[in-house]
């Protein structure tokens, strides 16, 4: 079994399916006997519980670097790390490319209408009602990856998640022909 660490960095706007894809990808890879860790941006925020780290640009970058360093620590131990986070800043992606071995950047994208319909955290509804919520890519700037390894449209429903996962598995090139897609 391959023990070389890898990082799959899944990024995109809120409600694009980052966490869902990450969990499904983890499940597929665990089926092959690999040790996989998911680092979810929302979960990191909850664990760190930093009252001074909001959702403005500076705070988002601060949190992104926490996630980068956490992924680095885990990948250096030979783990396959799946990160699900917005972190839409070129400087973060550049840091990852320089410091994370086996880095695979996956940019998930969906139409704004689709994101508004999904809206699991009610952020798009909050913004539409006139409340400021620092929603990346909508009311604050987000920098989409300049050259992601994979750029996947995710406008579909839950039935399309296996197709998205299959594309990522193929790109990982881990010899996972036995992975059930």
C-alpha positions, -999 to 999 in steps of 0.1 A, spaced: 0 0 0 12 35 -9 21 54 23 31 87 6 9 115 19 -13 135 -5 -35 165 -1 -68 170 -21 -78 206 -16 -114 211 -25 -124 247 -28 -153 268 -41 -181 291 -29 -205 283 -1 -230 256 -9 -211 243 -39 -207 208 -22 -172 209 -8 -180 190 24 -203 165 7 -178 157 -20 -150 154 6 -170 129 27 -179 108 -3 -143 108 -15 -131 98 19 -156 69 20 -144 56 -14 -107 58 -5 -112 42 29 -128 12 11 -94 6 -4 -77 4 30 -62 39 29 -60 61 60 -78 93 51 -84 124 71 -110 151 62 -102 186 73 -133 207 69 -130 245 71 -162 249 92 -151 222 116 -116 238 120 -134 272 129 -155 254 155 -126 235 170 -103 266 172 -131 287 185 -113 320 179 -137 348 186 -114 372 168 -114 353 136 -145 363 116 -154 360 80 -138 392 66 -109 388 42 -82 391 68 -98 365 91 -106 342 62 -69 342 52 -58 336 88 -81 306 90 -70 293 56 -34 293 68 -44 273 99 -60 248 76 -29 247 54 -6 241 83 -29 214 97 -29 197 63 9 199 62 12 183 96 -10 154 85 4 149 50 39 148 65 28 118 85 19 100 53 -18 105 55 -41 112 25 -57 145 35 -89 158 20 -95 195 27 -129 211 22 -127 248 25 -135 280 7 -100 296 10 -103 313 -23 -71 333 -23 -42 330 -47 -16 334 -19 -31 304 -1 -31 282 -32 5 293 -39 16 283 -4 -1 249 -8 16 242 -41 50 250 -25 45 232 8 20 204 4 34 172 -12 11 155 -36 -11 186 -37 -43 183 -59 -64 214 -62 -100 208 -70 -122 239 -78 -159 231 -76 -182 256 -93 -219 260 -96 -243 286 -109 -253 313 -84 -289 303 -87 -280 267 -77 -260 279 -47 -289 301 -36 -313 271 -39 -290 248 -18 -280 274 8 -276 250 38 -264 278 61 -290 304 49 -261 327 39 -275 336 5 -310 343 21 -294 364 48 -275 385 22 -307 388 0 -325 403 30 -300 431 32 -278 417 61 -241 418 57 -226 384 60 -192 385 43 -202 359 18 -171 350 -2 -176 355 -39 -208 375 -35 -204 404 -11 -166 401 -5 -140 392 -32 -130 357 -37 -101 347 -60 -109 316 -79 -79 293 -85 -58 304 -114 -49 269 -125 -67 242 -105 -57 206 -113 -95 199 -117 -123 224 -124 -156 206 -119 -191 221 -124 -214 208 -97 -248 221 -106 -265 187 -102 -281 171 -72 -269 144 -48 -271 118 -76 -241 135 -94 -217 133 -64 -204 99 -75 -194 113 -109 -176 142 -92 -158 118 -68 -149 95 -98 -132 124 -115 -111 132 -84 -102 96 -79 -90 93 -116 -69 125 -111 -53 111 -80 -38 83 -100 -34 60 -70 -40 28 -89 -75 26 -74 -92 6 -101 -108 -14 -73 -126 17 -60 -163 13 -66 -177 44 -82 
